[in-house]
């Protein structure tokens, strides 16, 4: 907001494509330096929902140019992949999740590399 952007005058930045829960994860990171997404120990639908929340948070961090937040999200994703039940694997990703990752992240993003490695 340091330049002649309209947001500087209005002091309002709109992020209509981002969910409030995703923004709360980032806001909690700013205030507490913790990721507000429980690492579930199960697999299946809950695991996939959690992974989707983390991916959305990573994408928000990219938009906000918050590299430290993106790094913390990647740490949470790695921790999720290495829970006792997941045995080093991410939940099965559907075509829409993979498409989202590739459309919304930069080519050299850590998230893309991690998904390919998995």
KAFENSUL-V939296 format. One record per pair of residues at least 6 apart in sequence whose ideal C-beta (glycine too) atoms are under 7 Angstrom apart, sorted by the first residue. I is the first residue (numbers start at 0). GAP is how many residues later the second one is. D is the distance in whole Angstrom. If there is no record, write none. Layout:
i-><I & I>
gap-><GAP & GAP>
d-><D & D>
//
This chain:
i-><0 & 0 & 6 & 14 & 17 & 18 & 21 & 21 & 21 & 22 & 23 & 24 & 24 & 24 & 24 & 25 & 25 & 25 & 25 & 25 & 27 & 27 & 28 & 28 & 28 & 34 & 34 & 34 & 36 & 36 & 36 & 36 & 38 & 38 & 38 & 38 & 39 & 39 & 39 & 40 & 40 & 40 & 41 & 42 & 42 & 42 & 46 & 47 & 49 & 50 & 50 & 50 & 51 & 53 & 53 & 53 & 53 & 54 & 54 & 54 & 54 & 56 & 57 & 57 & 57 & 58 & 58 & 60 & 60 & 60 & 61 & 61 & 61 & 73 & 73 & 73 & 76 & 79 & 80 & 80 & 80 & 80 & 81 & 88 & 89 & 100 & 100 & 100 & 101 & 104 & 104>
gap-><6 & 7 & 6 & 8 & 42 & 37 & 34 & 35 & 38 & 37 & 12 & 10 & 11 & 12 & 32 & 31 & 34 & 35 & 38 & 43 & 6 & 8 & 6 & 40 & 43 & 37 & 38 & 41 & 13 & 16 & 17 & 39 & 37 & 40 & 41 & 44 & 6 & 7 & 10 & 42 & 43 & 44 & 43 & 42 & 43 & 48 & 44 & 43 & 30 & 29 & 39 & 40 & 45 & 19 & 22 & 23 & 26 & 42 & 45 & 46 & 56 & 16 & 12 & 15 & 53 & 45 & 46 & 8 & 9 & 12 & 8 & 43 & 44 & 36 & 37 & 40 & 37 & 6 & 7 & 8 & 9 & 37 & 6 & 29 & 28 & 10 & 11 & 14 & 10 & 6 & 7>
d-><6 & 4 & 5 & 7 & 5 & 7 & 4 & 6 & 5 & 7 & 6 & 7 & 5 & 6 & 4 & 6 & 6 & 7 & 7 & 6 & 6 & 4 & 6 & 5 & 6 & 6 & 7 & 5 & 6 & 5 & 6 & 6 & 7 & 6 & 6 & 6 & 5 & 6 & 5 & 5 & 7 & 6 & 6 & 5 & 6 & 7 & 4 & 4 & 7 & 7 & 6 & 5 & 7 & 6 & 6 & 5 & 7 & 7 & 7 & 6 & 7 & 5 & 6 & 4 & 5 & 5 & 6 & 4 & 4 & 6 & 6 & 6 & 7 & 5 & 7 & 7 & 7 & 7 & 6 & 6 & 5 & 7 & 6 & 7 & 5 & 6 & 6 & 6 & 7 & 5 & 5>
//
